[in-house]
Amino acid sequence: QVRFVESGGGLVQPGGSLSLSCTVSSSTFNVNTMGWYRLAPGKRRELVATVTIDHYTVYSDSVKGRFTISRDNAKNTVYLRMNSLKFEDTAVYYCNVRLSNNQEYWGQGTQVTVSS
């Protein structure tokens, strides 16, 4: 059984900042890569950022330089700090993890809305 606890998100004005966090627990498997994806209305789900257990990070071009992903391995928690938010960042953000069984799991999602 894999459990997710996501927090953060909400409403922010353009240029503002928000932070997301996601804690994953698994009674059987270890957590490997963690990341965030997002789904905006009328668009396909897209990668936001990922971080490996060795803290190697990957960002989409659309968020590079504005968002920062990090993780606490001891807590199985991944964070996403989002700065300089734009209207087009509005989406449901999903936590994603790959466990040591090589399977992917998804959190329930949290809404981020950028609006004036």
N, C-alpha and C positions, 0 to 999 in steps of 0.2 A: 504494500500500500504506500502510495506517495501522496504526501499532503503539502499543500501550498498555503502560505499566508502572505498575501500581497497587501501593501499599504502605500499611501501617497496618492498622487493624482489630484484632479480637481479642476477648478477654473482659474485661469491666470490671464493677464493682459499681455499683448505682444511685447516682447522684450523682457518679460519676467522670467522667473525660475521656479522649477518644481523638482521634487525628488521622489523617486519610487524605490521601494524595497520589496524583496521577495525572499522569504525563508522557506526552504524545502526540507522535508523530513522523509526519510525512507528507512524502514526497519530492516531492509535486506541488502540494499545496494548502496554503493558510494556515489557521490555526486561528482561528475566530471565537468563538462562545459556548461556554463550558465549564460543566459542571455535574455535579451528583450526583443520582441517583435511588435509590430503595430498594424492595426487594420483600420483604415479610414473608409467612410462611406463611399461606395462606388469604386474602390480601389482594391488591388490585391494585397494580401498580407506581405509585409516587407520586413526584412531584417533591420533592426536598429543598431544593436551592438552585441557582441559576445565576449566572454572572458573565460580563458581556460583555468584549470586548477593551478597552473604556473603563472597566472596573471597576464598571459598574452591576450591582447585585446584586438578586436576587429570592429570597425565602424562602417556604417553606410556613408557614402559621400554626402548625403543630405544632412547628416548630423555631425559630421567630423568637425572638430574645433568648437562645438557648442555643447555637446553631451559628453559625459564621462561615466564609464562603467567601471565598477570595482566590485570586489567580493571579499567576504570574510570566510575563509575555509572552515574555521573552527565552528562557525555558526551556520554554515551552509546557506549563507545569505548573499544575495547579489543586490547591488544598488545601481541606480541610474540617476545621475545629477543632470538636469536639463536646464541650460542657460540660454538666454537670447531666444526665447521661444517665438515661433512664428505661427501664423494662422494655419499653415499647412502641416504643423505638427499635431493638430487636432486628430485624435484617433483613440481607439481602445488599445492599450498597451498590455501585451501578454508576456508573462515570465515563461521562459523555456529552459528546460534542463535535459541534459543527456546523462543517464546514470551508467554505472559500470556494467549493466546488462546490455549496454549499447542501444537502449530504447530512449525515445524522447517523450517528455511529458510537458503538459501545458498547465499554467495557472488559469484562474477564472477570468482574468483581465481586469484592468482598471481604466477608467475614462480620464483622458486628459483633453481639456478644452481650452483653446487659446482664442480669446474673444475680447473685443473692446466694449 
